[in-house]
Structures are given as structure tokens and as C-alpha cells.
Amino acid sequence: MQFLSHSGPPFLLPPSPWIVFKKYDEKENVSNGIQFKTSFIKVIENQSIGQFSSTEPWLNQIMPKSKPVKIVQCHEQTEIFTVNGESLFFKQGEGPFYPTLSLLHKYPFILPHQQVDKGAIKFVLSLTSPGAKLYPAAVATTVSIMAEGKEHALCVGVKMMSAEDTEKVSKGIGIENIHYLNDELWHMKTYN
């Protein structure tokens, strides 16, 4: 766990799963997939509603009861939750759930948005560039990163600084990238 220091009390941040997917090989890093029982699916639904309240009216579409829900266990205690073979959420250890980009592309309202300028699309490093549009969101909040002029999210990240601090400091890591287009999780489209 990492602590973010600032003038107030420290924030406990989740472990960084993006490290897991940076050099992730599905054949080597997936240990097994287990189909969930209905009682455990309800626990996952409640956790996702608790974390992403905007999913509640859409939960029956996101996780239809007629489709198999599996957990794909990977190395470093990473778990990917799939419905009908499609990756929807992932988490590391006891950390929070993160939606995959494929889920965000279908339901973009799940997370608050932040925006990068067109020049940052290729790099999306720290979101402290002058052309970025930062909207109010608490530190340690999971956010989707949108690109200027684009329809879909290009990254899922965790706020490391408030919008005000990011604008004042204008350097460092404003948002830690957790999952981004073209990483190994993005390439793992389905798991059967």
C-alpha cells in the first residue's frame, strides 16, 4: 500500500495493478478460472454498486443472470471478473474493483471523467499537462481519462492530486494509470 502525503491525513491508496498488466502474458500469468455461485455473484453486485453507484440501474445488463460469471485468477493476487467470457472488472488482493475499458466503452458514465489534450493521447503519463481538463474528484477516486475530441475512454486511473493541486504544481503524477488502451488486459478480450 502507498500513502499519499498532503496537508491533511494520509490517504490509503490501493496497490497498483497497472504493474501487473504492463508485462502480462495470459498463458503464463492466468492460473485458473472459476465460475461463481449465485450467492457470490450477489456479493460482487453489491460491491460494484457500493463503489460505482451509477451501475445499479444497469446491473442486469452488465451482469445478466443467464450468463456465466467467472473469476480469472492471475499472478500477484490479481483477479479479473468476466461475464460470458468478457472482462468487466478487475482488482488486486483486497483492493477496490476497477472497471475494464471495454466496460467503460459500453457504460461511460460509470466513472467521473478527466480529459487530456490531443497531444497527450499517445503518452498519457501523469495528467499534469497544461491542456488537460481536470474536473473535481476526490484524491484516491477512480476516474476514466478521456481524450479531447474522442468518444471513448483511453485509460482508467486513480487521482493522486486534487484538480487544484494539479493546476498549481503542474508536474508530477496527477492520476496514476491503472489500465489503458493496448495494455495486456485490453488484449485479453475474452476468457472461456
Secondary structure, DSSP 8 states (H G I E B T S, - for coil): -EEE-SSSS-EEE---THHHHHT--HHHHEEEEEE--HHHHHHHHHHHHHH-GGGGGGHHHHS-TTS-EEEEEESTTEEEEEETTEEEEEEETTS--EE-HHHHHH-GGGS-EEEE-GGGTTT--SS-STT-B-----TT-EEEEEETT-SSEEEEEEE-S-HHHHHHH-SS-SEEEEEETTSHHHH--B--
